[in-house]
């Protein structure tokens, strides 16, 4: 079972969409946000749980590394470069996620 964590700013649109899209046989998913007002604020436990971490923007990778350095040892972090301009489960966002994430889950 692969454990995949998706991270964005407020955990309302992009990362929850990715969590929903990629949950399935052989893949356990979770999502969180880095902003203090995120619906689910990222915790060290989530970072430690994950085998593979996807961030939506470069700034998320920088914040992740700054806040959770000790928990990131040996973790693979992939930046998807997906801007915050999509709605939850918007078809264009789902297609973009499938294009960018799918190759890393094979």
N, C-alpha and C positions, 0 to 999 in steps of 0.2 A: 504494500500500500504506500503510495507516494503522498506526502503531505505538502500541500502547496498553499502559500500565503500570498494574498494580494493586498497591496498597500496604496492608498491615495491620501488625499488631504483630510476629508471629513467623513469618509466611509458612508457616503449616501448614494453615489451614482456609479462611478467606475469600478471600484473594487468589489462592491456587492454584486454588480452585474457579472464580473469575472468569476466570483465565487459560485454564483448560480450556474453559469454556463459550463464550467469545467468540473463540477461535482459529478461523480459517476463511478462506475466500476474501476477499482484500482487507484482511484484518486480521491483523497480527502482534502477538502478546501476550507479556507477560512479567510476573513478579510478584516482590515482595520484601517484607521486613519491616524495621521500624525498630528493633526490640529487638536488643541485642547478641547474644542467643542465637537469633536468627531462623535458619531453615533456609537462607535466602539473604538476607544482610544487604544492604540497599539501597546501591548505589554511585552515584557521580556519573556514571559512564558510562551507567548505566541511565536516569537522569533526563535526560541529554542526548540519548539515543537516542529517547525517547518524544515523540510528537506530542500525546498526551492522557494525563493522569494521573488515576487514580481513587484516592481514599483512603477507607477504611471509616469513619473517625471524625474529628471536628473536631480532636482532639489529634494525629492523624496529619498533618493539614495544617499545624498549627503546628510540629511537629517537622521536617517536610519543609522548610518555609520557613526555619527556623532553621539547619538543617544544610547545605542545598544552595542557598542564595540565589543564588549566581553561576550555577548551572546551570539555574535556573528562568525566566530571562528569556524572556518571550513564550510560556511554557507555560500551557496551560489545565489547571487543577486542579479536579476535581469531588469534593465530599464526598458519599458515599452514605448516611451515617448508618445503617450496619448494625452492630449490636452484636456482640460476640464471644460468641455463644451458639449457634452452629451447628457441625455437623460437616462434614467435607470432602464435597462433592457432595450434601449433604442437600437433598432436593427443595424444601423451603421456602426454603432459601438460594438455590438456583438460580432459583426463581420470583421472588424478591425482586430478585436481580441483573438478571434479564431485564427486570423492570419498571423498575428505576431506571437501568440502564446503556443499554438499548436505544435510548432516545430520543436519547442523545448520540452514537450511532454511525450515525445515519441521514444 
